[in-house]
Amino acid sequence: MNNQENATPYEKTLKFKIVDILYIIMMIAPIAAAITLKVLFTPESEGISISGPLIYTTIPMVLQDLPITESQINSWLVMISIFGLCLFMTHGLKENPTLKRQHFAEIAVEMVDKLVNENMGDYFSAYGPFIMSILALSAFSSLMSLFGLFPPTSDLNVVAGWAILIFGIITYYKFKCGPVNYLKGFTKPVIFLAPINFISEFATPISMAFRHYGNVLSGVVVSVLLSAALQGLSRMLLGWAGEFIGSIPLLQVGIPAVLSIYFDVFSGLLQAYILAILTMLNVSGAFDIDEFKEYKRKKQEKKNKKLQKIKN
């Protein structure tokens, strides 16, 4: 009994702390690696420079060479950081929480589950981890710009890949009621609208990709332009005091940071939330539970009739 009372809690042991440090390194190291690659591969330039992601290397392929770009590398590094964060937040889970991180993790899970139930219904209650992944990946990718890195969400190829994945899930649920019902959906409410319905079907991933990509990229471009404009304004206002003082970018201190709160933080988090909401609405809207039950009932009736004929 005395041994149990004097036992050191697991979260205070050296082993627990070492594992925590390794998880923290796992979160920070990918960002440091991305910054290092950015410094090594960024060419020298003067003035305003707004360009796409850097191309680190190119892999020769049969049909077309495969470029390994900054957005691809940063996407993988973001996923590694998120994985490290998840391991850190779930390290030392207990039925009766003693760590603050577990409280934050439980609050986040409960909020996402509530969001899923409100927008998708009970049938999609298991979609919480998927929606959480979308929120985290999109938000952390956009926040890469805070470190002076190219955010993967500013690359149309990245967000288009996400949109195609979501479109595949939407199509899967539309096919759950059978291919015939799926094709009939193009004729609703009237058959004359079939061409428009067909176009709108494939416009969904395109609109999702361009909305997310355009909003994030525009924020990055505006931030760069404002920073360059403030630098030029500083030179104009302080140029009379000499070359040295005129070269001090005084107006770039503080003002870009305030603007970054909106363009890099608020806007990035908002776009992640919008992407998650659109995903939930499009997936749940593609599936009619009553129609699915009716389809399963008819299918079971046909199966029973076939079995009855075989028996007879």
N, C-alpha and C positions, 0 to 999 in steps of 0.2 A: 504493500500500500504506500509506504514512504517513497519507494522507488518511482511509482507512478506520479506522486505529487511533485517530486523533485526533477522529473524528466523534463528536458528542454523541448519546447514546442518545435515541431518540424520546421516551421517557417523561420525559425531563428538559428537553425543549425548552419554550419559552414557549407555543407553540401548544397543546401537550398539556396544560399546566397550566391554560390559559384554558378549554379544553373541559371539563376536570375541574371547574373552578369553576362553569361553567354547569350541569353535571349536578347538582352539590351544591345550587345554587340551585333547580333543578327539583325536588329532593327536599324542600327546606325551605319554599319559597314557598307550596305548597298548604296546609301546616299553618298558616302565618302568616295566610293568607287565611281559613281556617276559623275561627281564633281571632278575627280582626277582625270577621267576620260575626256570630259568637256575641256579641261585646260590643255591636255596634250594634243587634242585633235582640232581645236578651234584655230583657224588661220588668223593672222593679224589683219586688222581692218581699221579704217578710219571713218569717223562719222557714224551715221545711223546704219545699222546692219540688221535687216529683218529677212531671215531666210528659213528654209525648212530644216528638218533634222539633219545632223551631220551623218555622213556615210563613213562608218568605221572601216569596213572591208567589204569585199564582194566575192561571193562564192560562185565559181563557174558552174553553170548548169547546161543541160542539153538544149532546151528550148530558149531559155532566157536566164541571164545571170541573176543571182539572188543577192541584193544588197543588204548588208547588216547595218541598220540605221540606229541613230540615237534613240528614236522612239521605241524601237523593238527592245533594245537593251534596257532602257529606262522602265519599260513595262515589266520585264522580268525582275528587275531590281525592286520595283514597287511591290510586286507579289511576294518577294522574299522578305521584305520589310514587314508587310502585313502578316505574313506567316509567323515571323518572329514576335510581332505584337500579340497575335492570338495565343501563341505558346506562353508568352509572359503573363497575359491576363488570366489564363486558365491554369497557371502553375499553382499547385497547392489548393485546389478546390476542395471545399468541405461542405457537409450538409448544413452545418452552422458556421457561416462565414466569419473568419477572423481577420481577413485582409480586405483593405479598402478596394483593391483592384477587382476582387470578386463581386463587390457591390456594384461597381461601375459596369462590369461585364453583364451582370444579371439585369441591370436597368436597360442596357442597350438591347439585349435579347428580347426583353419584354416589350420595349417600344417598337421594335421591328415586327414582332409577332402580332402586336395590336394593329400595326399599320397594314400588315398582310390580311388579317381577318376582316378589317374594315373595308378594304378595297377589293379583295378577292373572294372572301367567303370561307366557310369552314372546310370546303372540299380542298382548298389549296393551302391549308394551314401548315403543311410541311415545306412550304416555299420560303420560310423565314431565312434559312441559311443562304439560299440563292440570292434573295433580295439584299441581304446583308453584304454579300460578296460584291454585288453590283455597286452598292453605296460606297463601300470601302475602296474598291478598285478605282472607281471614277473620281472620288474625292481626293484620295492620296495622289493619283496621277496628276490632277490639276494643281495640287499644292506643290508639286515639284518646282514650279516656277518661282517659289519663294527662295529657293536655293540657287537661282540663276540657271536652272536646267530647263531643257525643252520638255514641256509636259506632254506625255503620250496622247492626251485627249486633244491636242492641237494637230494631230496627224489623222487625216481622214481614213487612212487604211486601218488604224487601230479601232476607232469607233465604228467603222463599217463592219469590222469583224464581230464586234459585240452585237450590232444590230442584226447581222445575219444569224447569229446564234439565237437571239430572241425571236426572230422571225421563224426559225425552225421549230421552236417550242410552240409558237402560236399555231403554225400549220399542223403540228402533231395533235394538238387538242381539237382542231377543226376536223381532223380525220378520225377522231375517236368515235364519231357517230356514223362512220362509213364514208367511202368515197362518193357514193351517190348523193348523200346529203351535203357533202362538201361542194359538189358541182351545182347542186340546186341552190346553194347559198348565193351564187352569182346572179341568179334570176330574181332575187327578192329586192324590193317589193314587187317589181314588174320585170318581165323578161327583157324589155327594151333597155333596161339599165345594166344589162350583163357586161357590155364593154367597159362601162365606167367602173363597175364593181371589180372587174378584172384588173384594171389599171390601179385602182385604189388598194387592191390586195398587195401588190408588189411595191406600191409607193410607201407602205408603212416602214420598212427598214431604211429606205432612202431618206425619208423625212426625219426619222430618229437619228440617223448618222449625221446628216447635215446640220440639224438643230444643235446637237451637242458640240460637234466640231466647230461650227461657226461661232457660237457664243463664247467658247473658251479661247479660240484663236483671236477673236476680235479684242478680248480683254488683254491678251499678251501684246498685240500690236499697239493698242491705245496706250498701254503702260510704257512701252519703248518710246513711242512718239512724244509722250508727255515728259519723260525723263530727258530726252534729247532737247526738247523745247526749253525746259527749265535750265539745262546747262547753257544753252545759247543765251538765254535771258540773263543768267548770272554774269556771263562775260560782257554783255552789253551794259549792265548796270555798274559793274565794278571795274570795267576796263580803264576808266579814267585814273584809277589808283595805281596803275602799273601793270606790267605783264604778269608778274607773280600773283598779285592779288586777284587780277582779272581771271586767272586760270582756276581759281578756287570755285568749285561748283556749289556755292552757298545755298542756292534755292533747291538743290537736289537733296539737301539734308532735311529729312522729316516729311516733306510734302509727298514724295513718291511712296513713302511707307504708309501714309494715310490712304493714298489712292489704292495701294496694294491690298488694303483691307477689303476693299470692294472687288477689284478686278481679279485678284488672286485667291482670296479667301472666300468672301461671301458668294461671288459669282460661281466659283468652282464647286462649293458645297451645294448651291442652289441647283446647278446643272446635274449634279449627282442625284439629288432628290427628285428632280423632274424625270430623269431617265428611269429611276426606280418606279415612280408613279405610272409612267407610260407603260413600262413593262408589265406591271400588275394589272392595269386596266385592259391592255391589249390581250394578255394571256387569258384572264378571266372572262373577257368579253367574247373570246373565240370559242367558249365552251358553255353549252346550255345543259345543265344537269338534268332537267326534265326531258329534254330531247334525247339525251344519252340513255336515261332509264328506259324510255320508250323503245329506243333502238335495241337495247339489250333484251328487253322483253320479247320483241318480235323475233330476234335472233334465237332466243331460247325456245320459243314456240316452234320455229322451223326445225330446230334440232330435235325437239321432242317428237314432232311428226315423222321425221326421218327414222328415228329409233323405233317408233310405233310400227312403221311400214316394214322395217327389218324384222321385228318380232312376229308380225303377222305372216 
